[in-house]
Amino acid sequence: MRAWTRSIVAAGVALACLATGALGAPAGAAPTTAVPRDVVAWGAVYNGQGTVPSWVGQLTAVDAGYTHTLGLRADGTVVAWGSNGGGESSVPPGLTDVVQVSAEGYNNLLLKADGTVEGWGQGGRTVPSLTGTFVAVAAGWDHDMALRDDGTVVSWNDDPLPMYITPPAGLTDVVQIDSGEQFSLALKSDGTVVAWGNPYGYPFAPPAGLRDVTAISAGRDQAMALRSDGTVVTWGSNGYGVNDVPAGLTGVVAISAGYMHDLALKADGTVVSWGYNGYGQTNVPSSAQGAVAISAGGFHNVVLTGSPAALAVPTPPPAGVVGTPYPAFSFAAPSAAPRTFVVSSGALPAGLSMSPSGVLSGTPTTPGTATFTVTVAVGPDAGAVSPPLTVVTSPVPVPPNPTPPTPTPPVTPPVAPPVAFTPPSTPPAPDGVLQVAGLGGSLAATARPGDRATLTATGAAPGSTVTFVVYSTPVVLGTAVVDAAGTASATVTVPATLTAGPHTLVAFATATDGSSLVLSASLAVVGPAELAATGADPTAPLAAGLALLGAGGALLLTTRRRS
């Protein structure tokens, strides 16, 4: 009976990066060296394939064939047990420096550290002369495949059947391969899957819209794909419910398709199996829990157990900013063998994604903090888990409002203190008449010390100040501010220091054109005895004197203006 099986996890398959540029991405993590693990097997035992010989010891990778198993030791040597009808369990002597083992049907393929391919079994199927450097191999029941470091695929068979052997024209950017029975699978760096062949007449195109795939596995006539969100997609034949993925299965980090059953490994080390169970192969024993790598065979399974190795991340992923492209960050060291990575717990920031080769990229869309872990799904250290990683995404920065400059208060020039008016020693020639009114509105020709009179200046500049002075010896009587009509009045008291005799009242003002304005009037000061001796009404002589004074002032003004 023709059959097929492949492991996509434990074989140390170099399935990522290649020449697509991922290997040259900024390195943030250095995958650990493969760690030897305990081996657990179960299922069919009629050829010894479902038990592990004591001499096997710990291994770094396993791959289950139809009725035999290959194992890889840490020193690069290979072990095999189970059926040996086609020499599949007879390891060639002196075989060393192996980095990947692949078992299929009764056939084996090996990838060596120098990028070359070797194989044996299946009645002596030969590996053709291959050109290029290879990073992964996939043994098949009826054809074999190899992946070059430039992302191209080569396939061969001793009796070629181009329908399922020859890769589609122009197929590039491949990061993982697997071969089923009469069909082939390739995972591209953009997370899409290419399938070719037609096993037993079943249509074998991947489901429409299948994207974000991080790992693939081919069974006898069914296929599996692991998506970046930890869910599993299957297609092809559904004999024995092999494509009926258990409801609610999430958190998956590795998959492996067997002959008519499937395996899935969850991030917590739990192994889940479904499909044909004729040999108990879907009854996962407790000893298999805590697995770090899985491989489904014909009717048996093999897993590696133990605490997951640590995926070192020397430089944590950088922070992001909403709307700004994230700086490419890779979990694969440039010098390390290619691996396939998955997010095994938590979630990436909204807007970011991780390629199968472990490159974190995208444009953040939501501010916040995301915590997650990354697991090596395929590679020499399959199952290695990173410590919890955190990426903080900041909101779109808001330009700060510029602080307006503090206005500089206008400089107010210092106000000079008012200059005290000093009248001249003698009265200047007048420009007009100063009006003098006695208290109560009567005019007086004479006055005595202590009398009060109202002095009124006209024709002055509004807002200016008028100073009233009495001569002979000048004495300032008071000041007044000129109103809008050009008039300023002040009620003053005749100083007690004035001696009897003629005096002059003078108003010093500013004319409307800015020139000086002088107004004057005559004043006769008498003593109290003189007023009493006459017995006359003191207002009559004062009125007559003021009238004469006004006439004289007018005549003088006329004379000055003529001159």
Summary of the structure (lengths in Angstrom):
residues: 563
radius of gyration: 56.7
end to end distance: 149.0
largest distance: 171.6
contacts: 2018
relative contact order: 0.12
helix: 9%
strand: 38%
